[in-house]
Amino acid sequence: MWELYDALTASVEPGHRLLDLAVGAEWTAVLSEDGGLGLAPTIREAFRRFDSSVKAEKGMDLSELAAAARAWDYYDAALGLAAVNAVCNRAERLPAGAVHRPGGRRSLSAFLNYCKENLGGKHSLLIDPMYLRENLNNVPGIFDITRRETTYRDFPSCAYLELVPACDQLIMSGTPLVDKYAPLILQLAGSEPAAPPDTSGTLHPAAAVPAGSNDNPHPAAAAPAESNGNLYPAAALPAEPAGVSRAVSGKTRLWGMDVPMAPVLKEFNVQEITCFLADDPEKILWAVKRGGSRDDILKLGHFATVKL
């Protein structure tokens, strides 16, 4: 699980130092001395589960702050992810083939156009998207939505266990990186589907009978499979219905104001990233400090898409 966060932390090379930060009503922001600005979602709960382990001080290296992305405390984890984004999400770090997309009022149109380009005729899963379902009526194909805070007709976050294997492609924001669903989602999305059992000529195929049961109420097959570090060992993966081919392993995309432009994510089954680039970092930090909303921040930056 933690390999994902260790890889993101390793993407932050030493030398970028903290100038200021803010934990706002909706967003957490980190500003570096060299002008980098990173965002992450502020996840608020009825009470704080753990004491903060982060001692953020002006001038500290962002590689130290980025390590907090592993934290189970969501405030600390948001600061860590924002520190990663403050270093990774910079125009000068983008490859030559990056596609720039507008922010501000045109950001919704940019997202809808992106969906039309990539989602047509497919069954897609959107995980904590920036926009509400009613904003996405014109998205082509079939799509499901999971959210940490569910709204009408959206699934709760835990539904990914059923929805990821059933979809053709996946678009995820940065929220699961903070609440720790991301490693599980990305691993399940990249897993090969199980081969369907051979049901020819029998009502009860051998593949459906636990091996080694011999009428034993506790068959050997019931013993937990050795995971070898895999969060989803083969025996635990949801079985695919016969005849269904799942293509999600090659179609996992990140899109959001809070996702890192980190090429290392290719090793975690991500094929494409659309991140947010701050055009006016200081104004964005000020907007976060005064409780600015998504739309207050969007007008101060734009998006960029890179295929990994």
BAFI-3210 file (N, C-alpha, C; in Angstrom, 3 decimals, decimal comma, padded with zeros to 6 digits):
// residues 308
n [1|2|3|4|5|6|7|8|9|10|11|12|13|14|15|16|17|18|19|20|21|22|23|24|25|26|27|28|29|30|31|32|33|34|35|36|37|38|39|40|41|42|43|44|45|46|47|48|49|50|51|52|53|54|55|56|57|58|59|60|61|62|63|64|65|66|67|68|69|70|71|72|73|74|75|76|77|78|79|80|81|82|83|84|85|86|87|88|89|90|91|92|93|94|95|96|97|98|99|100|101|102|103|104|105|106|107|108|109|110|111|112|113|114|115|116|117|118|119|120|121|122|123|124|125|126|127|128|129|130|131|132|133|134|135|136|137|138|139|140|141|142|143|144|145|146|147|148|149|150|151|152|153|154|155|156|157|158|159|160|161|162|163|164|165|166|167|168|169|170|171|172|173|174|175|176|177|178|179|180|181|182|183|184|185|186|187|188|189|190|191|192|193|194|195|196|197|198|199|200|201|202|203|204|205|206|207|208|209|210|211|212|213|214|215|216|217|218|219|220|221|222|223|224|225|226|227|228|229|230|231|232|233|234|235|236|237|238|239|240|241|242|243|244|245|246|247|248|249|250|251|252|253|254|255|256|257|258|259|260|261|262|263|264|265|266|267|268|269|270|271|272|273|274|275|276|277|278|279|280|281|282|283|284|285|286|287|288|289|290|291|292|293|294|295|296|297|298|299|300|301|302|303|304|305|306|307|308]
n.u [000,814|001,876|003,815|002,984|002,769|005,355|006,644|005,550|006,502|009,232|009,340|009,631|012,168|014,920|015,423|013,399|011,690|009,490|007,307|004,771|001,574|-001,825|-004,809|-007,815|-011,447|-012,331|-010,081|-006,601|-003,503|-000,139|002,649|005,673|009,021|010,122|007,978|006,186|002,976|000,765|-002,214|-004,633|-007,412|-009,349|-010,363|-012,937|-014,069|-016,303|-014,794|-011,322|-009,305|-006,660|-003,734|-001,875|001,099|002,734|005,069|005,092|007,203|008,278|010,527|011,267|012,223|010,397|010,413|010,438|007,975|006,299|006,347|004,332|002,109|001,544|000,153|-002,461|-004,062|-006,173|-005,804|-003,047|-002,268|-003,316|-001,732|000,706|000,199|-000,347|002,165|003,639|002,359|003,013|005,598|005,631|003,643|004,192|004,671|007,137|008,047|006,634|006,297|007,062|004,827|002,534|-000,912|-002,574|-005,286|-008,162|-008,846|-010,903|-014,160|-014,378|-013,525|-015,291|-016,406|-014,055|-013,558|-015,848|-015,452|-013,131|-014,169|-015,894|-014,054|-012,831|-014,539|-016,669|-019,164|-018,376|-018,187|-017,760|-016,060|-016,215|-014,359|-014,781|-015,231|-014,704|-017,062|-020,681|-023,213|-025,348|-024,069|-022,895|-024,473|-024,228|-022,163|-020,798|-021,688|-021,915|-021,839|-020,683|-020,566|-018,533|-018,325|-016,765|-018,340|-021,480|-023,868|-027,115|-027,899|-025,242|-022,607|-021,285|-017,838|-016,798|-017,926|-016,256|-015,133|-016,928|-017,537|-015,186|-014,095|-016,147|-016,130|-015,070|-013,177|-011,448|-011,649|-010,048|-009,885|-007,853|-008,733|-008,962|-006,253|-005,732|-007,577|-006,825|-007,876|-006,821|-004,463|-005,649|-007,684|-006,234|-004,646|-006,548|-007,724|-005,685|-005,412|-005,369|-008,248|-009,997|-010,007|-012,957|-014,945|-015,152|-018,125|-019,303|-021,617|-022,372|-024,257|-023,111|-020,176|-016,782|-015,013|-016,454|-016,633|-015,199|-011,796|-010,479|-012,388|-013,985|-016,305|-015,665|-016,363|-014,693|-012,864|-009,594|-009,157|-010,262|-008,480|-006,609|-005,205|-001,753|-000,530|001,736|002,418|000,549|-002,295|-004,647|-004,845|-004,918|-006,985|-008,778|-009,806|-012,625|-014,699|-015,014|-017,971|-018,870|-017,650|-017,295|-015,198|-012,768|-011,406|-010,208|-007,645|-005,935|-006,816|-006,790|-007,120|-006,084|-007,624|-007,852|-007,819|-006,133|-004,369|-001,184|001,354|003,090|005,338|006,019|003,702|002,878|003,814|001,926|-000,355|-001,500|-002,376|-002,679|-002,538|-004,194|-003,475|-003,605|-002,391|-000,965|-001,536|-001,355|000,099|000,256|-002,170|-003,920|-003,242|-004,084|-006,816|-007,493|-006,958|-008,996|-011,165|-011,927|-013,800|-014,010|-014,480|-013,518|-010,820|-010,229|-010,224|-007,766|-005,862|-004,937|-005,383|-003,413|-002,700|-001,101|000,104|001,255]
n.v [-001,217|001,254|001,777|003,388|005,965|006,334|006,452|008,787|010,665|010,407|011,644|014,270|016,240|017,282|020,718|022,489|024,854|025,599|028,322|029,307|028,184|026,934|025,843|025,485|025,870|024,177|023,484|022,649|024,280|024,624|026,678|027,267|028,632|029,122|029,621|027,525|026,017|023,968|021,992|020,302|018,274|019,415|017,422|017,159|016,041|014,924|014,833|014,971|012,322|011,605|012,902|015,630|015,039|016,645|019,209|021,946|024,351|027,562|027,661|024,991|021,953|020,869|018,199|016,925|017,683|016,507|013,837|013,514|012,729|010,083|009,942|008,986|010,843|013,143|015,873|016,231|014,487|015,805|018,114|016,912|015,842|018,225|019,407|017,668|018,226|020,914|020,832|019,043|019,901|021,896|024,145|024,123|021,580|019,916|017,592|017,959|017,228|017,865|018,648|021,607|022,894|024,977|026,913|028,369|029,633|028,121|025,632|023,538|023,026|022,211|019,820|018,341|018,189|016,676|014,293|013,608|013,052|010,776|008,975|007,994|005,624|003,817|002,180|003,978|004,897|007,403|008,775|010,619|013,106|016,517|017,774|017,905|015,362|016,374|018,230|016,719|015,664|015,524|013,834|011,256|007,751|005,235|005,979|005,703|007,108|007,520|008,834|010,369|011,917|011,297|012,115|012,581|009,669|008,949|006,647|005,414|005,685|003,120|001,458|000,971|-001,551|-003,206|-001,710|-000,976|-003,393|-003,747|-001,679|000,007|001,988|004,299|007,304|009,327|011,548|013,555|013,061|010,307|009,810|011,112|010,037|007,429|005,408|005,210|003,467|000,907|001,089|001,611|-000,651|-002,701|-001,889|-002,377|-005,104|-008,351|-009,795|-012,563|-015,869|-017,163|-019,822|-023,178|-024,157|-026,084|-028,586|-029,380|-028,910|-028,248|-027,265|-028,450|-026,444|-024,812|-026,001|-026,050|-026,790|-029,795|-030,240|-032,559|-033,150|-031,957|-029,666|-027,537|-026,838|-027,206|-025,280|-023,046|-021,716|-018,719|-017,206|-016,855|-013,632|-012,302|-009,622|-008,407|-006,454|-007,379|-010,480|-013,169|-015,001|-013,425|-011,553|-010,056|-012,229|-012,339|-012,162|-014,797|-014,472|-011,727|-009,048|-007,106|-003,903|-002,031|-001,919|-000,707|001,877|003,841|006,973|010,130|013,055|016,342|019,136|018,473|016,423|014,830|015,586|013,253|011,216|008,693|007,454|005,847|003,351|002,459|001,755|003,956|005,708|008,209|011,677|014,546|017,551|020,419|023,628|026,363|029,657|032,029|031,828|033,076|034,461|032,322|030,997|032,957|032,923|030,367|030,693|032,404|030,775|030,054|028,766|025,996|027,219|029,791|029,362|028,070|030,017|031,085|029,542|026,778|023,688|020,757|018,048|014,913|012,050|009,031]
n.w [000,000|000,838|-000,996|-003,121|-001,965|-001,065|-003,518|-004,611|-002,764|-003,254|-005,678|-005,175|-005,276|-003,196|-002,165|-002,740|-000,985|001,779|001,689|002,472|003,748|003,690|005,233|004,127|003,911|001,860|000,428|000,652|000,620|-000,537|-000,753|-002,365|-001,951|-004,430|-006,053|-006,627|-006,478|-004,805|-004,541|-002,457|-001,397|001,362|003,833|005,960|009,116|011,761|014,048|014,917|014,103|014,750|016,371|015,038|013,194|011,859|011,622|010,314|009,070|008,064|005,411|005,571|003,924|001,130|000,497|002,934|004,023|002,160|002,824|004,621|003,250|003,611|005,957|008,241|009,379|007,978|007,538|007,775|005,712|003,495|003,465|002,862|000,265|-001,100|-000,935|-002,570|-005,011|-005,282|-006,143|-008,319|-010,146|-012,366|-015,052|-016,376|-016,008|-017,611|-020,326|-023,871|-025,374|-023,927|-023,388|-023,121|-021,224|-020,690|-017,669|-015,122|-016,005|-018,240|-017,631|-017,049|-019,563|-020,782|-019,430|-020,161|-022,924|-022,932|-021,910|-023,987|-025,949|-024,980|-023,611|-025,046|-025,843|-023,898|-020,679|-017,920|-014,881|-012,544|-010,040|-007,241|-008,782|-010,012|-010,608|-010,257|-010,725|-012,270|-013,819|-015,707|-017,663|-020,409|-020,893|-022,816|-023,365|-020,737|-017,317|-013,948|-010,629|-007,810|-004,524|-001,722|-000,005|-000,453|-002,987|-004,469|-006,215|-006,523|-005,793|-002,636|-001,514|-000,946|-002,816|-004,916|-005,025|-006,336|-008,620|-010,046|-011,295|-013,123|-014,961|-018,032|-018,110|-015,962|-014,137|-011,919|-009,129|-006,850|-004,275|-003,309|-002,862|-000,536|001,352|001,329|-000,289|-002,804|-003,389|-003,307|-005,212|-007,598|-007,775|-008,020|-010,409|-012,198|-012,214|-013,649|-015,134|-013,710|-015,072|-016,540|-015,163|-016,538|-017,688|-019,205|-019,952|-017,361|-014,392|-012,057|-012,168|-011,878|-011,272|-009,688|-007,265|-004,085|-003,969|-002,701|-000,736|-000,001|001,451|003,782|006,295|006,655|004,316|002,783|000,876|001,881|003,373|003,942|001,078|000,193|000,075|-000,820|-000,577|-002,156|-002,327|-003,270|-003,555|-005,956|-005,381|-004,045|-005,734|-007,360|-009,207|-012,742|-014,748|-017,025|-020,310|-020,215|-020,892|-019,403|-019,686|-018,150|-017,091|-018,874|-019,043|-017,063|-015,653|-014,320|-013,166|-012,066|-009,729|-007,796|-008,322|-008,746|-011,134|-011,747|-013,194|-012,225|-011,507|-013,536|-012,987|-011,296|-012,603|-013,892|-016,761|-017,859|-017,017|-015,889|-014,684|-012,433|-013,060|-011,490|-012,324|-010,989|-008,247|-005,635|-005,371|-005,436|-003,057|-001,242|-001,801|-000,884|001,833|002,619|002,462|-000,121|-002,914|-005,281|-007,812|-007,360|-007,339|-009,739|-011,760|-011,584|-012,695|-014,894|-016,795|-017,603|-019,742|-019,821|-021,392|-020,082]
ca.u [000,000|002,643|004,728|002,478|003,107|006,815|007,020|005,200|007,451|010,526|009,258|009,923|013,604|015,268|015,797|012,221|011,428|008,156|007,119|003,526|000,562|-003,158|-005,810|-009,069|-012,687|-012,452|-008,787|-005,343|-002,532|001,261|003,378|007,124|009,771|010,397|006,752|005,328|001,743|000,072|-003,494|-005,168|-008,723|-009,481|-011,410|-013,342|-014,918|-016,894|-013,713|-010,017|-009,013|-005,297|-002,983|-001,017|002,518|003,439|005,534|005,431|007,871|008,758|011,896|011,533|012,267|009,115|010,551|010,066|006,537|005,629|006,256|003,074|001,046|001,264|-000,523|-003,880|-004,748|-006,438|-005,222|-001,626|-002,142|-003,573|-000,522|001,718|-000,132|-000,173|003,600|004,018|001,849|003,723|006,842|005,406|002,703|004,805|004,696|008,474|008,322|005,794|006,942|006,685|003,533|001,432|-002,058|-003,063|-006,736|-008,476|-009,431|-011,986|-015,502|-014,286|-012,981|-016,307|-016,436|-012,831|-013,737|-016,841|-014,803|-012,230|-014,992|-016,389|-012,928|-012,288|-015,475|-017,783|-019,457|-017,730|-018,697|-016,704|-016,242|-015,628|-014,166|-014,694|-014,978|-014,849|-018,383|-021,826|-023,805|-026,179|-023,189|-022,293|-025,548|-023,834|-021,040|-021,241|-021,511|-022,496|-020,860|-021,040|-019,779|-018,397|-017,868|-016,605|-019,599|-022,380|-025,014|-028,189|-027,578|-023,819|-022,269|-020,249|-016,484|-016,521|-018,499|-015,237|-014,850|-017,813|-017,631|-013,939|-014,007|-017,215|-016,032|-014,069|-012,099|-011,542|-011,109|-009,964|-009,312|-006,851|-009,308|-008,553|-004,869|-005,749|-008,296|-006,133|-008,494|-006,130|-003,667|-006,532|-008,377|-005,309|-004,215|-007,662|-007,907|-004,623|-005,356|-005,914|-009,485|-009,905|-010,589|-014,250|-014,935|-015,718|-019,413|-019,882|-022,123|-022,666|-024,915|-022,209|-018,831|-015,758|-014,368|-017,281|-016,562|-013,917|-010,851|-010,067|-013,384|-014,255|-017,362|-015,124|-016,974|-013,639|-011,926|-008,278|-009,189|-010,760|-007,370|-006,240|-004,113|-000,590|-000,706|003,018|002,418|-000,506|-003,487|-005,726|-004,363|-005,782|-008,179|-009,700|-010,323|-013,983|-014,725|-015,715|-018,972|-018,397|-017,804|-017,073|-013,797|-012,569|-010,268|-009,861|-006,228|-005,225|-007,592|-006,895|-006,713|-006,277|-008,011|-008,298|-007,004|-005,363|-003,600|000,212|001,931|004,239|005,481|006,151|002,379|002,719|004,093|000,764|-001,477|-002,065|-001,942|-002,786|-002,761|-004,532|-003,244|-003,884|-001,212|-001,291|-001,048|-001,069|000,181|-000,018|-003,609|-004,587|-003,034|-004,964|-008,185|-007,659|-006,978|-010,301|-012,217|-012,360|-014,365|-013,386|-014,558|-012,640|-009,434|-010,089|-009,954|-006,383|-004,956|-005,439|-005,060|-002,534|-002,836|000,096|000,018|002,460]
ca.v [000,000|002,484|002,009|004,523|007,218|006,455|006,864|010,210|011,437|010,389|012,540|015,636|016,336|018,314|022,033|023,350|025,169|026,102|029,749|029,506|027,149|027,263|024,784|026,189|025,135|023,147|023,144|022,871|024,792|024,782|027,568|027,160|029,872|029,328|029,902|026,371|025,988|022,690|021,897|019,004|018,482|019,429|016,472|017,482|015,066|015,430|014,984|014,630|010,982|011,462|014,145|015,961|014,710|017,556|020,487|022,732|025,604|028,310|027,321|023,551|021,367|020,250|016,745|016,492|017,855|015,570|012,528|013,455|012,153|008,743|010,043|008,657|012,101|013,687|017,207|016,028|013,865|016,847|018,942|016,143|015,798|019,583|019,617|016,943|018,962|022,188|020,572|018,296|020,539|023,133|024,156|023,819|020,148|019,163|017,204|018,778|016,840|018,146|019,373|022,583|023,071|026,201|026,880|029,333|029,225|027,175|024,353|022,506|022,673|021,466|018,457|017,672|017,872|015,559|013,092|013,258|012,495|009,542|008,095|007,615|004,212|002,995|002,236|004,667|005,146|008,658|008,711|011,964|014,116|017,916|018,300|017,112|014,536|017,163|018,936|015,744|015,025|015,339|012,899|010,103|006,429|004,967|006,254|005,686|008,039|007,290|010,024|010,248|012,462|010,933|012,931|011,795|008,715|008,601|005,561|005,722|005,328|001,691|000,721|000,717|-002,979|-003,776|-000,898|-000,958|-004,520|-003,722|-000,539|-000,037|002,908|004,915|008,660|009,540|012,804|013,380|012,745|008,978|009,830|011,597|009,143|006,131|004,443|005,183|002,261|-000,230|001,303|001,479|-002,042|-003,478|-001,489|-002,946|-006,549|-009,127|-010,473|-014,019|-016,658|-017,717|-021,294|-023,966|-024,662|-026,920|-029,937|-029,757|-027,869|-027,896|-027,520|-028,708|-025,192|-024,127|-026,735|-025,782|-027,891|-030,472|-030,173|-033,931|-033,047|-031,355|-028,338|-026,526|-027,329|-026,563|-024,118|-021,874|-021,043|-017,486|-017,332|-016,021|-012,437|-011,834|-008,168|-007,924|-006,112|-008,188|-011,753|-013,664|-015,661|-012,457|-010,657|-010,387|-013,010|-011,747|-013,012|-015,451|-013,720|-010,302|-008,647|-005,823|-003,215|-000,891|-001,905|000,189|003,096|004,560|008,365|011,054|014,416|017,129|020,236|017,955|015,231|015,167|015,233|012,431|010,109|007,413|006,852|004,820|002,064|002,113|001,532|005,203|005,904|009,606|012,603|015,947|018,241|021,846|024,486|027,672|030,816|033,079|031,056|033,846|034,729|031,062|030,795|033,896|032,432|029,232|031,208|033,010|029,793|030,075|027,549|025,493|028,184|030,919|028,966|027,662|031,154|031,512|028,528|025,993|022,266|020,189|016,596|014,205|010,594|008,447]
ca.w [000,000|001,024|-002,115|-003,897|-001,285|-001,085|-004,874|-004,762|-001,961|-003,947|-006,833|-004,705|-005,035|-002,212|-002,669|-002,800|000,418|002,104|001,952|003,215|003,520|004,185|005,298|003,975|004,087|000,834|-000,164|001,356|-000,354|-000,132|-001,654|-002,170|-002,133|-005,852|-006,789|-006,873|-005,680|-004,884|-003,853|-002,055|-000,780|002,815|004,237|007,327|009,794|012,999|015,019|014,369|014,568|015,261|016,560|013,902|013,329|010,964|012,161|009,124|009,391|006,908|005,037|005,579|002,592|000,794|000,494|004,274|004,178|001,265|003,486|005,376|002,413|004,140|007,254|008,342|009,671|006,656|007,417|007,484|004,393|002,495|003,388|002,142|-001,158|-001,632|-001,095|-003,785|-006,164|-005,404|-006,878|-009,572|-011,062|-012,867|-016,516|-016,890|-015,865|-018,532|-021,593|-025,032|-025,918|-023,009|-023,940|-022,143|-021,246|-019,937|-016,334|-014,993|-016,413|-019,353|-017,169|-017,196|-020,985|-021,069|-018,924|-020,993|-024,203|-022,652|-021,793|-025,324|-026,695|-024,422|-022,922|-025,906|-026,043|-022,888|-019,310|-017,186|-013,459|-012,108|-008,590|-006,664|-009,813|-009,616|-010,928|-009,845|-011,780|-013,175|-014,757|-016,609|-018,435|-021,803|-021,010|-023,608|-022,786|-019,426|-016,267|-012,533|-009,816|-006,369|-003,788|-000,276|000,506|-001,542|-003,343|-005,078|-007,273|-006,524|-004,885|-001,643|-001,950|-000,820|-003,945|-005,940|-005,102|-007,342|-009,830|-010,826|-012,227|-014,122|-015,878|-019,098|-017,764|-014,643|-013,991|-010,471|-008,647|-005,809|-002,962|-002,806|-002,401|000,842|002,266|001,269|-001,193|-004,095|-003,680|-003,536|-006,483|-008,717|-007,887|-008,552|-011,805|-013,012|-012,069|-014,750|-014,758|-013,521|-016,159|-016,152|-015,042|-017,630|-017,224|-020,256|-019,727|-015,979|-013,606|-010,955|-012,675|-010,858|-010,870|-008,696|-006,009|-003,420|-004,099|-001,474|000,325|000,442|002,462|004,991|006,461|006,629|003,304|002,743|-000,005|002,596|004,044|003,236|000,107|000,461|-000,754|-001,351|-000,625|-003,039|-001,572|-003,802|-004,088|-007,030|-004,869|-003,471|-006,763|-007,788|-010,442|-013,871|-015,379|-018,238|-021,546|-020,030|-020,991|-018,739|-020,278|-017,318|-016,756|-019,782|-019,222|-015,796|-015,840|-013,208|-013,562|-010,922|-009,226|-006,673|-008,696|-009,058|-012,436|-011,355|-014,141|-011,532|-011,371|-014,565|-012,347|-010,482|-013,514|-014,404|-018,144|-018,271|-015,906|-016,156|-013,419|-012,381|-012,995|-010,925|-013,073|-009,998|-006,998|-004,420|-005,297|-005,089|-001,625|-000,541|-001,972|000,024|003,208|002,922|002,274|-001,511|-003,482|-006,504|-008,902|-007,034|-007,629|-011,136|-012,640|-011,388|-013,240|-016,007|-016,716|-018,623|-019,858|-020,284|-021,452|-019,487]
c.u [000,843|003,626|004,303|002,915|004,622|007,296|006,705|006,160|008,812|010,528|009,589|011,402|013,895|015,626|014,639|011,761|010,074|008,182|005,888|002,589|-000,761|-004,018|-007,166|-010,273|-012,814|-011,104|-007,662|-004,310|-001,154|001,960|004,864|007,795|010,049|009,126|005,879|004,124|001,053|-001,187|-003,797|-006,517|-008,626|-010,649|-011,722|-014,264|-015,415|-015,843|-012,421|-009,569|-007,662|-004,700|-002,081|000,437|003,375|003,808|006,039|006,007|008,366|010,226|012,196|011,505|010,949|009,213|010,213|008,561|005,776|005,450|004,967|001,927|000,656|000,350|-001,983|-004,698|-004,930|-005,898|-003,737|-001,435|-002,373|-002,373|000,577|001,459|000,040|001,304|004,125|003,595|002,558|005,030|006,559|004,580|003,210|004,925|006,057|008,827|007,521|006,579|006,387|005,289|002,349|000,346|-002,598|-004,553|-007,098|-009,000|-010,626|-013,329|-015,470|-013,811|-014,015|-016,403|-015,209|-012,963|-014,743|-016,261|-013,844|-013,017|-015,508|-015,285|-012,588|-013,296|-016,589|-017,942|-018,861|-018,443|-017,576|-017,088|-015,505|-015,558|-013,866|-014,396|-015,231|-016,286|-019,480|-022,418|-024,611|-025,354|-022,689|-023,322|-025,142|-022,624|-021,509|-021,003|-022,231|-021,449|-021,500|-020,116|-019,722|-017,868|-017,698|-017,861|-020,640|-023,482|-026,016|-027,675|-026,083|-023,562|-021,287|-018,899|-016,242|-017,073|-017,478|-014,960|-015,711|-017,704|-016,352|-013,843|-015,035|-017,044|-014,957|-012,900|-012,469|-010,936|-011,186|-009,361|-008,298|-007,410|-008,916|-007,089|-004,788|-006,419|-007,865|-006,879|-007,658|-005,299|-004,530|-007,223|-007,435|-004,830|-005,323|-007,882|-006,868|-004,529|-005,960|-007,203|-009,292|-010,556|-011,916|-014,184|-015,570|-017,003|-020,050|-020,342|-022,401|-023,317|-024,020|-020,787|-017,827|-015,129|-015,143|-017,228|-015,223|-013,003|-010,526|-011,103|-013,698|-015,247|-016,858|-015,733|-015,953|-012,580|-010,631|-008,299|-009,652|-009,652|-006,979|-005,079|-002,957|-000,608|000,588|003,047|001,344|-001,755|-004,678|-005,148|-005,385|-007,075|-009,206|-010,308|-011,735|-013,952|-015,509|-016,800|-018,413|-018,658|-017,558|-015,581|-013,641|-011,299|-009,744|-008,364|-005,420|-005,861|-007,755|-006,306|-006,923|-006,646|-008,429|-007,340|-005,988|-004,558|-002,179|000,615|003,240|004,343|005,567|004,799|002,088|002,956|002,920|-000,513|-002,177|-001,499|-001,956|-003,111|-003,137|-004,472|-003,574|-002,576|-001,618|-000,689|-000,695|-001,033|-000,193|-001,502|-004,386|-004,437|-003,958|-006,414|-008,456|-007,767|-008,327|-011,462|-012,755|-012,837|-013,568|-013,350|-013,695|-011,203|-009,229|-009,719|-008,524|-005,376|-005,585|-004,968|-004,095|-002,625|-001,567|-000,187|001,338|002,968]
c.v [001,259|002,750|003,204|005,840|007,421|006,939|008,337|011,094|011,507|011,287|013,984|015,714|017,441|019,631|022,989|023,598|025,848|027,601|029,973|028,344|027,626|026,017|025,477|025,290|023,982|022,651|023,408|023,262|024,909|025,615|027,477|028,502|030,162|029,386|028,722|026,379|024,652|022,700|020,457|019,256|018,504|018,532|016,716|016,394|015,659|015,637|014,553|013,308|010,863|012,848|014,368|015,605|015,652|018,845|021,316|024,082|026,266|027,980|025,842|023,023|020,651|018,735|016,163|016,578|016,845|014,199|012,384|012,907|010,756|008,782|009,607|009,866|012,854|015,101|017,117|015,464|014,889|017,776|018,217|016,096|017,172|019,903|018,897|017,732|020,295|022,032|019,980|019,061|021,914|023,047|023,731|022,340|019,291|018,767|018,022|018,450|017,131|018,972|020,302|022,813|024,240|025,931|027,813|028,771|028,179|025,791|023,231|022,067|021,862|020,023|017,689|017,295|016,704|014,246|012,645|012,607|011,076|008,542|007,555|006,114|003,287|003,146|002,782|004,834|006,427|008,634|010,104|013,020|015,524|018,399|017,349|016,367|015,367|018,001|018,027|015,037|014,728|014,437|011,654|008,781|006,296|005,291|006,145|006,646|007,514|008,567|009,679|010,764|012,279|011,966|012,027|010,986|008,433|007,510|006,052|005,181|003,825|000,869|000,425|-000,774|-003,678|-003,039|-000,906|-002,164|-004,453|-002,634|-000,770|000,886|003,717|006,309|009,022|010,893|012,513|013,012|011,356|008,892|010,295|010,590|007,681|005,052|004,243|003,920|001,046|-000,116|001,044|000,042|-002,910|-003,161|-002,130|-004,448|-007,231|-009,814|-011,974|-014,739|-017,244|-019,234|-021,949|-024,613|-025,624|-028,273|-030,312|-028,592|-027,382|-028,173|-027,678|-027,429|-024,476|-024,804|-026,461|-026,991|-028,483|-030,494|-031,548|-033,955|-032,495|-029,969|-027,213|-026,951|-026,538|-025,303|-022,870|-021,128|-019,799|-017,729|-016,420|-014,829|-011,970|-010,320|-007,585|-007,658|-006,944|-009,468|-012,323|-014,273|-014,675|-011,531|-011,053|-011,129|-012,288|-012,696|-013,607|-014,580|-012,236|-010,011|-007,260|-005,179|-002,089|-000,796|-000,999|001,544|003,878|005,959|009,128|012,418|015,159|018,247|019,739|016,716|015,635|014,740|014,497|011,242|008,736|006,720|005,827|003,434|001,573|002,121|002,807|005,456|007,366|010,466|013,962|016,682|019,727|022,610|025,871|028,787|031,968|032,431|031,847|034,164|033,460|030,794|031,705|033,432|031,261|029,721|031,811|032,066|029,717|028,719|027,105|026,556|029,420|030,622|028,663|028,823|031,652|030,472|027,835|024,553|021,865|018,673|015,995|012,710|010,010|007,276]
c.w [000,000|-000,106|-002,961|-003,272|-001,216|-002,456|-005,106|-003,970|-002,644|-005,183|-006,474|-004,366|-004,019|-002,891|-002,820|-001,366|000,615|002,376|002,814|002,913|004,082|004,173|005,288|004,145|003,098|000,336|000,817|000,311|000,278|-001,192|-001,339|-002,426|-003,601|-006,693|-007,122|-005,944|-005,894|-004,054|-003,465|-001,401|000,740|003,187|005,705|007,866|011,096|014,089|014,355|014,969|015,264|015,484|015,358|014,203|012,480|011,709|010,993|009,545|008,115|006,651|005,052|004,157|002,311|000,693|001,865|004,475|003,325|001,909|004,285|004,544|002,889|005,354|007,171|008,771|008,351|006,471|007,078|006,079|003,280|002,358|002,620|000,652|-001,796|-001,831|-002,335|-005,018|-006,371|-006,179|-008,252|-010,594|-011,485|-014,384|-017,057|-016,772|-016,851|-019,775|-022,754|-025,541|-025,023|-023,696|-022,860|-022,345|-020,348|-018,538|-016,286|-015,421|-017,517|-018,913|-017,285|-018,651|-021,370|-020,603|-019,773|-022,352|-024,050|-022,571|-023,159|-026,154|-026,253|-023,882|-023,807|-026,056|-025,018|-021,548|-018,432|-015,722|-013,101|-010,582|-008,055|-007,731|-009,294|-009,716|-010,485|-011,033|-012,763|-014,146|-015,861|-017,487|-019,869|-021,983|-021,768|-022,882|-021,452|-018,370|-014,890|-011,800|-008,389|-005,736|-002,312|000,423|-000,597|-001,732|-004,059|-006,267|-007,407|-005,488|-003,813|-002,109|-001,941|-001,979|-005,034|-006,105|-006,160|-008,665|-010,671|-011,763|-013,355|-015,174|-016,940|-018,819|-016,529|-014,689|-012,510|-010,157|-007,543|-004,452|-002,468|-002,402|-000,952|001,764|002,147|000,493|-002,454|-004,334|-004,005|-004,892|-007,651|-008,879|-008,467|-010,028|-012,714|-012,960|-013,283|-014,303|-014,638|-014,694|-015,705|-016,065|-016,256|-017,135|-018,213|-019,716|-018,294|-015,256|-012,488|-011,392|-011,554|-010,364|-009,796|-007,340|-005,354|-003,477|-002,732|-000,382|000,895|001,599|003,788|005,158|006,472|005,628|003,304|001,905|000,703|003,309|003,257|002,291|000,480|-000,487|-001,394|-001,525|-001,509|-002,217|-002,020|-004,381|-005,049|-006,496|-004,352|-004,503|-007,157|-009,118|-011,516|-014,370|-016,672|-019,452|-021,419|-020,092|-020,393|-019,254|-019,399|-017,049|-017,673|-019,915|-017,924|-015,946|-014,535|-013,773|-012,298|-010,578|-008,211|-007,026|-009,090|-010,459|-012,172|-012,310|-013,481|-011,369|-012,465|-013,994|-011,509|-011,330|-013,962|-015,791|-018,582|-017,058|-016,459|-014,829|-013,566|-012,226|-012,520|-011,782|-012,152|-008,621|-005,744|-004,270|-004,947|-003,593|-000,824|-000,643|-001,037|001,463|003,577|002,612|000,870|-002,003|-004,700|-007,593|-008,639|-007,440|-009,107|-012,053|-012,537|-011,879|-014,425|-015,855|-017,826|-018,566|-020,436|-020,281|-020,956|-020,319]
res [m|w|e|l|y|d|a|l|t|a|s|v|e|p|g|h|r|l|l|d|l|a|v|g|a|e|w|t|a|v|l|s|e|d|g|g|l|g|l|a|p|t|i|r|e|a|f|r|r|f|d|s|s|v|k|a|e|k|g|m|d|l|s|e|l|a|a|a|a|r|a|w|d|y|y|d|a|a|l|g|l|a|a|v|n|a|v|c|n|r|a|e|r|l|p|a|g|a|v|h|r|p|g|g|r|r|s|l|s|a|f|l|n|y|c|k|e|n|l|g|g|k|h|s|l|l|i|d|p|m|y|l|r|e|n|l|n|n|v|p|g|i|f|d|i|t|r|r|e|t|t|y|r|d|f|p|s|c|a|y|l|e|l|v|p|a|c|d|q|l|i|m|s|g|t|p|l|v|d|k|y|a|p|l|i|l|q|l|a|g|s|e|p|a|a|p|p|d|t|s|g|t|l|h|p|a|a|a|v|p|a|g|s|n|d|n|p|h|p|a|a|a|a|p|a|e|s|n|g|n|l|y|p|a|a|a|l|p|a|e|p|a|g|v|s|r|a|v|s|g|k|t|r|l|w|g|m|d|v|p|m|a|p|v|l|k|e|f|n|v|q|e|i|t|c|f|l|a|d|d|p|e|k|i|l|w|a|v|k|r|g|g|s|r|d|d|i|l|k|l|g|h|f|a|t|v|k|l]
***
